[in-house]
Every structure is written in structure tokens, then in C-alpha cells.
Amino acid sequence: MLDQNIHEHSKNKILILGSNGQLGRDLSKNLSKLGEVTSLDRNGFDFENPESLDLIIKRLNPKFIVNAAAFTNVDGAESFEKSAYQINSLTVKKIAILAHENNAVLIHFSTDYVFDGLKEEPYLESDTPNPISVYGNSKLEGENYIAEICSKYLILRTSGVISKNADNFISKIINLSNDRDELNIVSDQESSLNFSGFISQAVLEMLAELKLNLNEENRWGIYHLSGQESGTWYEFAKFTQEISKKINLDSNFSKVDISPISSSQFIQKAKRPKYSFLSSVKLKDNFGIELPNWKNSIIKVMENNE
Ligand SMILES: NC(=O)c1ccc[n+]([C@@H]2O[C@H](COP(=O)([O-])OP(=O)(O)OC[C@H]3O[C@@H](n4cnc5c(N)ncnc54)[C@H](OP(=O)(O)O)[C@@H]3O)[C@@H](O)[C@H]2O)c1
């Protein structure tokens, strides 16, 4: 039985692209429970020079290709449109073609920013996207290529990814507080925060179920992966401060005044949706998986839990 498991494990070759990102790092750790993982960061495969991918996939012959790489700087994408489209859309098209030709399952991540934010209630997978930024549009193009080209794929949309020791909302507000007495945080944009460890655990559980019967599988498509509650950036910041006081964080962040401001008072290059909370009901219905809420995500990042 053990031999059988070892044999199955080595047959499940998993290629992870973007392995140095928040999600990429957690997935590289977590998915090794499922199969033999090859993790490639920017040095192993550069999305701006995708020619080598053919050879990589032919040599490795992965059963799953997991794309965690992306041009994720939402404001930066407005200035570096060409790179954003190359990384989030054109190279994704190439990955989709190669996954399909090599009969590999493609797992790809996308974003709540494919929506315009006008809905005012949780977005479903069946809602029509209408991005309002270059980032959102480039991610939607990537999604569309996969849906057109692949037959076995999961597009996993999430929001506000946070993790330890990475560049994200939590690290930004803590760093900003170093030389300020007051932080003004936007209180009229509503979404959610999700710890990368929770997302990668959900992906592990999804793939573990899928691999039981890949050829008969009919649950392919788009899924929203988010915790059960929405919140504003202001609420996220206030709660993070509450935790920082509880754990006696050695930072000015515990003392800084946090004030709410409107999006119109906080000028950013890219437009953001006012409301982009993702309903994860389909994930629960099809896979029986629920992600913890944003408070738990913040606690995971602030406290040193693994
Ligand atoms: N971050 C969020 O708040 C958020 C919200 C919603 C959805 N998502 C989606 O979730 C997924 C993962 O996000 P994340 O938070 O883990 O992002 P992240 O931490 O910014 O990681 C993205 C990774 O992509 C890599 N990358 C960028 N350009 C590349 C290139 N030319 N070639 C190869 N690799 C390249 C980066 O490499 P380097 O480490 O070398 O820079 C980085 O490791 C993405 O699809 C993103 O769109 C993220």
C-alpha cells in the first residue's frame, strides 16, 4: 500500500511557476504532499521571455501546471502596460496551449479586480467581468485565453493576498507607520483579505480530490476563493492594529492613529472597484471547502503561526 502511494506520488508531477511569490511559496511547500513538485521562479522561467516553456514542459511532463506568477502591482500596471499584458495575458495563453497539448491540468490564479465593483453584493463566478484597470483587464484576458484553449483547468479568483515577510497590505501599513503619527486608510472599498496559507491549503484539497478521477472530472472552470466575510481597508487596518497591541508588536504601528478616508481623497494611478467581495459558495458546493474569514487571515500573518 505504501509502495503504491509512493508510486502515485511520483507520478503526480506538479510544475509551479512564480514560486517566489506569496502564493507560490506556500504552494511549493503544500503541494509536495500531493506529488513531485518542480518550482520555478523568475530565474527558472521568465514570463517576459516565454520561449523556453515548450522544452520545460516536454522534459517534465507535469500532470498539473500551477501558475502563481503575475504582474501584481496594480498601479504599476498602468505605467508598464506592455509587461502587465505579457505576464498576465500573453504568456498565460502560451501556458494554456502547452497545458492543453500535453494533457496537463492548468491551475491559474486571478483576481476580484476583473469586476467593476458596481454590484453591491457578493460577486458570483457567473457575473460578467468588467475591469476598470490595466491590471484587471490583463488578468481577465489571461482568464479568457485559458477558458477558450483548455479543457481541464481551474481559474481561482481571490482577493487581498497576505502572508508573512512579503510585500502586501499588512507589511505596507506597518512600514508606513514607522515615520508617521497618523495613517489614513480608505474606508469605501470593500473586499476581503486572504492568507496565502489558507488559499494554498484549499488548492491542495481541491487537487487531491480532482486527481482521483481526472478523466471523468466535470468540475473544471472558474472558482472564487475567499473567506466568508467582507471588510474595508480601514477595517482591516484597525483589526491589524488590535492584534499588534495584543502581541506587543515592537513597532510604532501599535500607537499610530488610524483614520478613515474616501477613495477620492487617496489618489492612486489605477482605479479600484468600490465593492469586489467574492462569493465562495460554488467552492463550498462543488468541493466542500470554506476559507477562514479575513480576521483569521490577519491573525495568521501577525502571529507567528505556521
Ligand atoms: N496580491 C494580491 O493581493 C492578489 C489579489 C488578488 C489576486 N491575486 C492573484 O494571486 C496570484 C498570486 O499573487 P501573489 O500575491 O502571490 O503575488 P506576488 O507575491 O506578487 O507574486 C507574484 C510572483 O510573480 C513573479 N513574477 C512577476 N513577473 C515575472 C516574470 N516576468 N517572470 C516570472 N515571474 C514573474 C514574481 O517574481 P519575483 O518574486 O521575482 O518578483 C512573484 O514571485 C496572482 O495571479 C495574482 O494576480 C493576488
The ligand as a Tripos MOL2 file, in Angstrom:
@<TRIPOS>MOLECULE
LIG
   48    52     1     0     0
SMALL
NO_CHARGES

@<TRIPOS>ATOM
      1 N1         -1.6040   40.0140   -4.1140 N.am      1 LIG1
      2 C1         -2.8960   40.1970   -4.0860 C.2       1 LIG1
      3 O1         -3.4260   40.9560   -3.2660 O.2       1 LIG1
      4 C2         -3.7910   39.4360   -5.0320 C.ar      1 LIG1
      5 C3         -5.1650   39.7050   -5.0340 C.ar      1 LIG1
      6 C4         -5.9820   39.0040   -5.9140 C.ar      1 LIG1
      7 C5         -5.4490   38.0610   -6.7560 C.ar      1 LIG1
      8 N2         -4.1090   37.8410   -6.7590 N.ar      1 LIG1
      9 C6         -3.5710   36.8680   -7.7170 C.3       1 LIG1
     10 O2         -2.9670   35.8050   -6.9970 O.3       1 LIG1
     11 C7         -1.8220   35.3310   -7.6870 C.3       1 LIG1
     12 C8         -0.6080   35.3090   -6.7790 C.3       1 LIG1
     13 O3         -0.4360   36.5700   -6.1670 O.3       1 LIG1
     14 P1          0.6840   36.8350   -5.0530 P.3       1 LIG1
     15 O4          0.0920   37.7380   -4.0520 O.co2     1 LIG1
     16 O5          1.3230   35.5700   -4.6430 O.co2     1 LIG1
     17 O6          1.6960   37.7070   -5.9410 O.3       1 LIG1
     18 P2          3.1910   38.1320   -5.6670 P.3       1 LIG1
     19 O7          3.5880   37.8600   -4.2570 O.co2     1 LIG1
     20 O8          3.3280   39.5000   -6.2190 O.co2     1 LIG1
     21 O9          3.9740   37.0930   -6.5680 O.3       1 LIG1
     22 C9          3.9480   37.1670   -7.9520 C.3       1 LIG1
     23 C10         5.1370   36.4040   -8.4520 C.3       1 LIG1
     24 O10         5.1650   36.5650   -9.8770 O.3       1 LIG1
     25 C11         6.5160   36.6610  -10.2320 C.3       1 LIG1
     26 N3          6.7330   37.3330  -11.4940 N.ar      1 LIG1
     27 C12         6.4400   38.6160  -11.8290 C.ar      1 LIG1
     28 N4          6.9080   38.8700  -13.0650 N.ar      1 LIG1
     29 C13         7.5070   37.7430  -13.5080 C.ar      1 LIG1
     30 C14         8.1800   37.3840  -14.6970 C.ar      1 LIG1
     31 N5          8.3810   38.2370  -15.6910 N.pl3     1 LIG1
     32 N6          8.6340   36.1170  -14.8000 N.ar      1 LIG1
     33 C15         8.4990   35.2180  -13.8090 C.ar      1 LIG1
     34 N7          7.8820   35.5040  -12.6470 N.ar      1 LIG1
     35 C16         7.3870   36.7590  -12.5080 C.ar      1 LIG1
     36 C17         7.1910   37.4660   -9.1370 C.3       1 LIG1
     37 O11         8.5610   37.2090   -9.1830 O.3       1 LIG1
     38 P3          9.6250   37.9840   -8.2500 P.3       1 LIG1
     39 O12         9.4120   37.4000   -6.8650 O.co2     1 LIG1
     40 O13        10.9230   37.6310   -8.8420 O.co2     1 LIG1
     41 O14         9.2800   39.4300   -8.3370 O.co2     1 LIG1
     42 C18         6.4870   36.9430   -7.9060 C.3       1 LIG1
     43 O15         7.2210   35.9060   -7.3070 O.3       1 LIG1
     44 C19        -1.6760   36.2230   -8.9290 C.3       1 LIG1
     45 O16        -2.2970   35.5880  -10.0080 O.3       1 LIG1
     46 C20        -2.4610   37.4580   -8.5630 C.3       1 LIG1
     47 O17        -2.9800   38.1020   -9.7120 O.3       1 LIG1
     48 C21        -3.2670   38.4920   -5.9070 C.ar      1 LIG1
@<TRIPOS>BOND
     1     1     2 1
     2     2     3 2
     3     2     4 1
     4     4     5 ar
     5     4    48 ar
     6     5     6 ar
     7     6     7 ar
     8     7     8 ar
     9     8     9 1
    10     8    48 ar
    11     9    10 1
    12     9    46 1
    13    10    11 1
    14    11    12 1
    15    11    44 1
    16    12    13 1
    17    13    14 1
    18    14    15 2
    19    14    16 1
    20    14    17 1
    21    17    18 1
    22    18    19 2
    23    18    20 1
    24    18    21 1
    25    21    22 1
    26    22    23 1
    27    23    24 1
    28    23    42 1
    29    24    25 1
    30    25    26 1
    31    25    36 1
    32    26    27 ar
    33    26    35 ar
    34    27    28 ar
    35    28    29 ar
    36    29    30 ar
    37    29    35 ar
    38    30    31 1
    39    30    32 ar
    40    32    33 ar
    41    33    34 ar
    42    34    35 ar
    43    36    37 1
    44    36    42 1
    45    37    38 1
    46    38    39 2
    47    38    40 1
    48    38    41 1
    49    42    43 1
    50    44    45 1
    51    44    46 1
    52    46    47 1
@<TRIPOS>SUBSTRUCTURE
     1 LIG1         1 GROUP 0 **** ****
